[in-house]
Amino acid sequence: MITTRMAPVRGHWIHLIPWLVTGIVVGWFIVYNALRLGGDGPNQAVVPAVIIGGIAGIIIATLGFVWARRREVAGRPVVRGRIRSADASQLSTRDRELVRLLWPMLLGVAVISAAVGAAVALHWLGLGGAIPKSELLVTVWDAVLAVWLLDEALRARQLVFDGIEALYFGCLLTAVLASIGIARNFVAGGQVVLIVAAGIAAAGIGVMTWRLSGGRLIPVSAIIAVVVAGLSLVIPLAS
């Protein structure tokens, strides 16, 4: 069931999140592979890659966002056709069915993220000696993602999508962080499930935004989601 009561549309600040997450993911991927080529093992490379690549990615992404906002204010937006909300009466039957499938799926992924985060937290509490910072990072992020997915699922049910693009990139970041959990053996089975779930959620968001923005040809963002999820599984398992 899709409700027609509209949630408030968020401000422009929410669109900084995709830039930041993209910067972190790309930065991690580049630095991780550079360290691996330099001879580091997966456990040695994964955390420094997140720190170094993440910081560099955040700086570059922030500068890129400021540049894009200035272009938008000047009437020359970098991204056109951004989806903020939709009118149920204007949606096709296929698009309404897509939304009906999407928001419960996001709720399901929220449950998975919360469960995996709780399992990692229990593992963390059971450790003796020094607590790995990477495990704390994974635990906190899983909790944040669960709340974020719940919020966006309820907003999508009301046909408000102004934060859904940011959630897409959040799901990609989740896959990357879950790959760290696999490499560090933090409830590895749960991390595999989370990568698959996050990849499915990101692909679903990609298809929906592609449809609602009148996209043609193929949903590139959905394909990218599948590729990122696949790499997040393969890189730690093949190492």
Secondary structure, DSSP 8 states (H G I E B T S, - for coil): ----S------GGGGHHHHHHHHHHHHHHHHHHHHHHTT--HHHHHHHHHHHHHHHHHHHHHHHHHHHHHHHHTT--SS-S---B--GGGS-HHHHHHHHHHHHHHHHHHHHHHHHHHHHHHHHHT--SS--HHHHHHHHHHHHHHHHHHHHHHHHHTTB-TTHHHHHHHHHHHHHHHHHHHHTTSSHHHHHHHHHHHHHHHHHHHHHHHHHTT--S--HHHHHHHHHHHHHHHHHHH-
